[in-house]
């Protein structure tokens, strides 16, 4: 079922084989693109829509860790994509040597390594490079801002801000933590569909450092580490984004690109202030604040922050999550559903968001593919496909929420523990092993 968009009269035309299902994916982030590649692998027709004008609109992004969903991740992708995955690794040399990283948690004042997250099979990738790889062979419809859906007996139509529409049999919201598809599902009860903002503030920066400094950090871990300040309750996260062997900086290739994140509790008393400390407005003020936070830290943590160039423009991220509940929204008889952050937005303090998104895709396909592939041989109007698809989507949502809801709460706890140093123990989800947990 091909979708032809008219930009002149607001109409759209759907043509093609009416016997076949056509999936409309809203969102061309990592989760939406993995889903698209998986559907392509199974021969299911689909179209991807993204509200951004181009793939580079949002900048380069940071790193991403795929751990307990790694086997599922590779099983979803075509082999030629799997073969190219090493090109997306942030530290290709370390990965080739079989280094897996230790994911240490440091006391930033003493420099002591207090915790080591139990090891697991994992890869650390550049989000930008992974997205570019996942875009291979896909024809994304860019600059398509989703606004609403309408349904008929056997189909669903997505509406976009440019007055175009697209009709298919299933709409999947993969459009991130502030999902417009989710908002549509909660149009009559908008408060239930909104994220919960946490009392934390965060600044993250991408910087390029020379080898003499970067190698001090490399000596601690080839991929990433984290730490806390027991005096101020400031949290720090560090990650490599590339190395001299895989960067494109021709004029200064002997450098490393790094990701530095500092976050702090938004409450009275932080750093001796009477009022909670919010994110400054200007870039220089943000850099100055990050450096102020690092005063008194052990090396190389203090040096890492103090060497940030003055023209660095740290990015502020609002920390929020969305806790799904069973039968919380109407999936319109199985014609529309959510995956990834759209379904269960969670903070990054356990690094599990992408892993749950990958698991969502696998579960969704497991539930819906038998229905979609079987009914492709029969006219949708003559088959029982709508009922079968509704049962499949209902089953997907039930299992997804039973897994995703506890993960949201666990990540929330990890986030709050990260900014209350005395609460961090061996049992804290901030430093405990990364495994998939489901509700009993």
VMD Tcl script that draws the C-alpha trace (Angstrom):
set ca {
  {0.00 0.00 0.00}
  {1.88 3.05 -1.21}
  {1.18 6.46 0.28}
  {1.16 9.48 -2.04}
  {1.09 12.88 -0.34}
  {-0.47 15.98 -1.86}
  {0.92 19.28 -0.59}
  {-1.50 21.40 -2.60}
  {-5.02 20.43 -1.60}
  {-4.45 18.62 1.67}
  {-5.55 15.29 0.24}
  {-3.74 11.99 0.15}
  {-4.18 8.87 -1.90}
  {-3.49 5.30 -0.74}
  {-3.07 2.77 -3.50}
  {-1.72 -0.70 -3.91}
  {-2.67 -4.21 -2.80}
  {-5.57 -3.87 -0.36}
  {-4.90 -7.36 0.98}
  {-1.67 -6.26 2.65}
  {-1.15 -4.62 5.99}
  {0.67 -1.31 6.03}
  {2.28 -0.05 9.23}
  {2.62 3.70 9.82}
  {5.60 4.43 12.09}
  {5.56 7.87 13.71}
  {9.11 8.80 14.66}
  {12.49 8.16 13.04}
  {14.56 7.89 16.17}
  {16.51 4.77 17.09}
  {13.43 2.77 18.13}
  {11.34 3.70 15.10}
  {14.17 2.85 12.72}
  {14.89 -0.52 14.35}
  {11.20 -1.33 13.94}
  {11.32 -0.26 10.30}
  {14.34 -2.46 9.59}
  {12.66 -5.39 11.34}
  {9.47 -4.96 9.29}
  {11.54 -4.72 6.13}
  {13.30 -7.95 7.09}
  {9.89 -9.67 7.40}
  {8.54 -8.21 4.17}
  {5.85 -6.11 5.87}
  {4.97 -2.81 4.18}
  {5.53 0.33 6.24}
  {6.19 4.06 6.06}
  {8.24 6.08 8.55}
  {7.24 9.68 9.35}
  {9.45 12.15 11.20}
  {8.60 15.70 12.26}
  {12.19 16.96 11.85}
  {13.14 18.37 8.42}
  {16.30 16.22 8.14}
  {18.20 13.54 10.01}
  {20.70 16.11 11.31}
  {18.19 18.61 12.73}
  {18.68 17.61 16.36}
  {22.45 17.51 16.35}
  {24.79 14.63 16.90}
  {23.47 13.21 20.14}
  {25.46 11.27 22.72}
  {26.27 7.62 23.39}
  {24.01 4.63 23.85}
  {24.59 1.34 25.65}
  {22.85 -1.82 24.50}
  {23.25 -4.57 27.05}
  {20.58 -7.08 28.13}
  {18.68 -6.61 24.85}
  {21.78 -7.07 22.67}
  {20.85 -10.51 21.31}
  {17.30 -9.33 20.61}
  {18.65 -6.22 18.93}
  {20.81 -8.11 16.45}
  {18.05 -10.65 15.77}
  {15.72 -7.87 14.63}
  {18.10 -6.41 12.05}
  {19.02 -7.52 8.53}
  {22.44 -9.17 8.43}
  {24.07 -6.38 6.40}
  {23.17 -3.92 9.18}
  {24.49 -6.27 11.87}
  {27.76 -6.63 9.96}
  {28.26 -2.85 10.05}
  {27.50 -2.37 13.75}
  {31.19 -2.21 14.75}
  {31.44 0.98 12.68}
  {29.15 2.65 15.23}
  {31.16 1.68 18.35}
  {32.54 4.64 20.31}
  {35.84 2.85 21.00}
  {36.38 0.38 18.20}
  {39.88 -0.61 19.28}
  {38.77 -1.53 22.81}
  {35.82 -3.49 21.44}
  {38.09 -5.42 19.07}
  {40.27 -6.37 22.04}
  {37.21 -7.71 23.84}
  {37.20 -5.02 26.51}
  {33.75 -4.70 28.01}
  {34.20 -1.84 30.46}
  {33.80 -1.85 34.22}
  {31.15 0.86 34.69}
  {32.71 2.11 37.90}
  {31.09 4.52 40.35}
  {33.55 6.89 42.04}
  {33.53 9.05 45.14}
  {34.39 12.31 43.38}
  {36.00 13.78 46.49}
  {38.32 10.92 47.41}
  {38.71 9.40 43.95}
  {37.87 5.96 45.35}
  {36.02 3.51 43.13}
  {33.07 2.64 45.38}
  {30.99 0.38 43.14}
  {31.35 -1.65 39.99}
  {28.19 -2.44 38.08}
  {28.23 -6.22 37.52}
  {29.47 -6.95 33.99}
  {27.29 -8.05 31.12}
  {27.59 -8.43 27.39}
  {27.13 -4.94 25.97}
  {28.11 -2.55 23.23}
  {28.58 1.20 23.48}
  {27.63 3.01 20.29}
  {27.44 6.54 18.94}
  {23.75 7.41 18.70}
  {24.46 9.51 15.59}
  {26.36 6.74 13.82}
  {23.82 4.08 14.76}
  {20.97 6.21 13.48}
  {22.79 6.80 10.19}
  {23.31 3.06 9.82}
  {19.67 2.27 10.59}
  {18.55 4.79 7.96}
  {20.23 2.77 5.21}
  {17.68 1.57 2.68}
  {14.78 3.42 4.30}
  {12.72 6.15 2.64}
  {11.72 8.33 5.58}
  {9.02 10.95 5.10}
  {10.68 14.00 6.69}
  {8.98 17.16 7.99}
  {5.80 15.24 8.87}
  {4.45 16.52 12.17}
  {1.76 14.15 13.44}
  {-1.45 15.78 14.68}
  {-4.30 13.24 14.85}
  {-5.80 9.95 13.66}
  {-9.16 8.89 12.28}
  {-10.39 5.34 11.81}
  {-12.64 3.36 9.49}
  {-13.80 -0.24 9.65}
  {-10.46 -1.76 8.60}
  {-8.01 1.15 8.44}
  {-6.52 4.06 10.34}
  {-5.46 7.40 8.92}
  {-2.67 9.57 10.34}
  {-3.00 13.32 9.90}
  {-0.05 15.71 9.68}
  {0.43 19.43 10.23}
  {1.01 20.07 6.50}
  {-2.57 18.87 5.83}
  {-1.46 15.57 4.31}
  {-2.64 12.18 5.51}
  {-1.53 8.56 5.29}
  {-3.74 5.49 5.64}
  {-2.68 2.07 6.88}
  {-3.81 -0.70 9.19}
  {-1.64 0.04 12.23}
  {-0.13 3.27 13.60}
  {2.83 2.89 15.96}
  {3.94 5.85 18.06}
  {7.74 5.73 18.29}
  {8.05 9.48 18.68}
  {9.88 9.77 21.97}
  {9.23 10.80 25.54}
  {7.01 13.72 24.59}
  {5.07 11.67 22.10}
  {2.36 13.37 20.09}
  {0.83 9.99 19.40}
  {0.53 9.40 23.15}
  {-1.03 12.85 23.55}
  {-3.61 11.89 20.93}
  {-4.53 8.77 22.89}
  {-5.07 10.92 25.98}
  {-6.85 13.78 24.22}
  {-9.84 13.52 26.59}
  {-7.69 13.14 29.74}
  {-4.48 15.05 28.86}
  {-3.11 15.11 32.41}
  {-2.87 11.31 32.45}
  {-0.68 11.32 29.36}
  {1.85 13.88 30.56}
  {5.31 13.11 31.88}
  {6.23 13.51 35.54}
  {9.10 15.95 36.05}
  {11.64 14.96 38.68}
  {13.33 17.39 41.12}
  {16.67 17.18 39.33}
  {18.50 19.51 36.95}
  {21.04 18.35 34.36}
  {23.67 19.82 32.07}
  {25.52 17.74 29.49}
  {28.35 18.77 27.20}
  {30.30 17.34 24.30}
  {33.97 18.33 24.31}
  {37.09 17.40 22.37}
  {40.21 16.81 24.48}
  {43.82 16.05 23.54}
  {45.22 12.60 24.16}
  {47.26 13.61 27.21}
  {44.08 14.36 29.16}
  {41.79 11.80 27.54}
  {44.18 8.95 28.27}
  {43.92 9.68 32.01}
  {40.21 9.02 31.68}
  {40.82 6.05 29.40}
  {42.91 4.52 32.17}
  {39.78 4.39 34.34}
  {37.56 2.83 31.69}
  {37.55 2.60 27.88}
  {33.86 3.49 27.62}
  {32.20 5.27 30.56}
  {32.07 5.78 34.33}
  {30.01 7.70 36.87}
  {30.43 9.23 40.29}
  {28.89 11.21 43.10}
  {29.96 14.06 45.35}
  {29.19 13.08 48.98}
  {29.29 16.73 50.07}
  {27.01 18.37 47.51}
  {25.11 15.34 46.10}
  {26.16 16.32 42.58}
  {26.20 13.41 40.12}
  {28.68 12.99 37.26}
  {28.55 10.75 34.19}
  {31.35 10.45 31.64}
  {31.52 8.64 28.30}
  {33.81 8.46 25.29}
  {32.11 9.32 22.00}
  {35.05 8.60 19.70}
  {38.81 8.04 19.69}
  {41.71 9.03 17.38}
  {41.17 5.82 15.40}
  {37.58 6.58 14.42}
  {37.10 10.35 14.38}
  {36.82 12.64 11.37}
  {38.82 15.58 12.75}
  {41.44 15.76 10.02}
  {43.24 18.83 11.40}
  {43.47 17.50 14.94}
  {42.96 13.78 14.72}
  {44.91 12.89 17.88}
  {41.93 13.82 20.03}
  {38.99 12.20 21.78}
  {35.42 13.41 21.85}
  {33.90 13.11 25.31}
  {30.48 13.36 26.89}
  {30.35 15.00 30.34}
  {27.11 15.16 32.31}
  {26.59 16.84 35.67}
  {23.23 16.79 37.45}
  {22.13 18.05 40.83}
  {19.14 17.97 43.21}
  {16.68 20.78 42.71}
  {16.07 21.62 46.35}
  {16.88 24.21 48.97}
  {20.34 23.97 50.49}
  {22.17 22.71 47.43}
  {25.69 24.20 47.48}
  {24.63 26.32 50.46}
  {21.93 28.20 48.55}
  {18.67 29.20 50.15}
  {16.70 28.58 46.97}
  {16.92 25.65 44.53}
  {19.51 26.09 41.78}
  {18.09 26.16 38.26}
  {19.92 25.90 34.93}
  {21.53 29.20 33.86}
  {20.36 30.79 30.61}
  {23.69 31.46 28.89}
  {26.30 29.00 27.68}
  {29.19 30.65 29.55}
  {27.16 30.64 32.75}
  {26.45 26.93 32.29}
  {30.15 26.17 31.86}
  {31.01 28.28 34.89}
  {28.44 26.43 36.98}
  {29.77 23.03 35.94}
  {33.28 24.11 36.90}
  {32.05 25.44 40.23}
  {30.49 22.07 40.96}
  {33.80 20.30 40.32}
  {35.81 22.36 42.81}
  {37.40 20.09 45.38}
  {37.02 16.92 43.34}
  {39.82 14.41 43.04}
  {41.78 14.06 39.80}
  {41.22 13.39 36.99}
  {37.57 14.32 37.57}
  {38.23 17.95 38.45}
  {40.65 18.38 35.57}
  {38.14 16.80 33.19}
  {35.54 19.47 33.98}
  {37.91 22.42 34.46}
  {39.36 21.93 30.97}
  {36.03 22.50 29.26}
  {36.50 25.33 26.73}
  {34.68 28.54 27.61}
  {32.73 28.43 24.34}
  {31.25 25.00 25.14}
  {27.47 25.08 24.98}
  {26.14 22.54 27.50}
  {22.69 21.15 26.85}
  {20.04 21.20 29.56}
  {17.82 18.13 29.72}
  {14.56 18.03 31.63}
  {14.44 14.84 33.67}
  {10.98 13.33 33.51}
  {9.29 9.98 33.07}
  {5.96 8.46 32.11}
  {4.51 5.54 34.05}
  {2.13 3.44 31.92}
  {-0.70 1.43 33.41}
  {-2.73 -1.40 31.93}
  {-5.77 -0.32 29.90}
  {-4.68 3.29 30.39}
  {-5.45 4.29 26.81}
  {-7.77 3.24 23.99}
  {-5.81 1.55 21.20}
  {-8.78 2.00 18.86}
  {-9.46 -1.71 18.46}
  {-5.81 -2.54 17.94}
  {-5.12 0.06 15.27}
  {-2.70 2.24 17.25}
  {-0.12 1.62 19.96}
  {3.12 2.92 21.48}
  {6.69 1.68 21.77}
  {9.85 2.92 23.46}
  {9.90 6.25 25.27}
  {6.43 7.05 23.92}
  {5.11 4.12 25.96}
  {7.32 4.27 29.06}
  {9.68 7.25 29.20}
  {12.35 6.74 31.86}
  {15.41 8.59 33.09}
  {18.84 7.57 31.86}
  {20.33 6.63 35.23}
  {20.20 2.91 34.49}
  {20.78 3.26 30.75}
  {17.85 0.98 29.95}
  {15.50 3.07 27.81}
  {16.77 1.85 24.45}
  {16.91 -1.73 25.70}
  {13.23 -1.63 26.61}
  {12.42 -0.06 23.26}
  {14.19 -2.91 21.49}
  {12.30 -5.44 23.61}
  {9.02 -3.66 22.78}
  {9.69 -4.16 19.08}
  {10.44 -7.84 19.48}
  {7.31 -8.37 21.58}
  {5.10 -6.37 19.22}
  {6.28 -8.37 16.23}
  {5.91 -11.63 18.12}
  {2.27 -10.81 18.84}
  {1.24 -9.20 15.56}
  {3.25 -10.88 12.79}
  {1.22 -14.12 12.78}
  {-1.95 -12.08 12.25}
  {-0.43 -9.71 9.70}
  {1.30 -12.36 7.62}
  {-1.67 -14.76 7.64}
  {-4.24 -12.15 6.71}
  {-2.15 -10.85 3.82}
  {-3.50 -13.70 1.73}
  {-7.09 -12.58 2.28}
  {-8.92 -9.32 1.68}
  {-8.89 -7.28 4.88}
  {-12.56 -6.52 4.38}
  {-13.41 -10.24 4.24}
  {-11.17 -11.54 7.00}
  {-11.33 -11.41 10.78}
  {-8.10 -9.42 10.82}
  {-9.40 -6.39 12.78}
  {-10.44 -8.64 15.69}
  {-7.25 -10.72 15.52}
  {-5.09 -7.60 15.35}
  {-6.90 -6.09 18.32}
  {-6.21 -9.23 20.38}
  {-2.56 -9.16 19.33}
  {-2.07 -5.48 20.21}
  {-3.90 -5.93 23.53}
  {-1.58 -8.82 24.39}
  {1.46 -6.76 23.42}
  {0.41 -3.79 25.54}
  {-0.31 -5.94 28.58}
  {3.12 -7.59 28.54}
  {4.92 -4.37 27.58}
  {3.41 -2.47 30.49}
  {4.08 -5.30 32.96}
  {7.75 -4.97 32.03}
  {8.00 -1.26 31.31}
  {6.21 0.16 34.35}
  {8.59 -1.40 36.93}
  {11.52 -0.21 34.80}
  {10.25 3.38 34.92}
  {10.05 3.23 38.71}
  {13.44 1.56 39.04}
  {15.07 4.21 36.83}
  {13.31 6.92 38.86}
  {14.75 5.45 42.04}
  {18.21 5.31 40.47}
  {17.89 8.96 39.48}
  {16.89 10.07 42.98}
  {19.58 7.91 44.62}
  {22.19 9.49 42.35}
  {21.49 12.85 43.99}
  {21.36 11.64 47.60}
  {24.76 10.06 48.14}
  {23.91 8.43 51.47}
  {21.10 6.46 49.81}
  {23.49 4.68 47.44}
  {24.04 1.11 48.62}
  {24.82 -2.19 46.94}
  {21.07 -2.62 46.43}
  {20.53 0.76 44.80}
  {19.35 0.44 41.18}
  {21.93 3.10 40.33}
  {24.77 0.62 40.76}
  {23.05 -2.77 40.57}
  {23.25 -5.13 37.63}
  {21.40 -4.18 34.45}
  {18.84 -6.92 33.85}
  {15.29 -6.97 32.57}
  {12.78 -7.06 35.42}
  {9.05 -7.72 35.04}
  {6.18 -7.48 37.48}
  {5.28 -10.75 39.17}
}
mol new
graphics top color blue
foreach p $ca { graphics top sphere $p radius 0.5 }
foreach p [lrange $ca 0 end-1] q [lrange $ca 1 end] { graphics top cylinder $p $q radius 0.2 }
display resetview
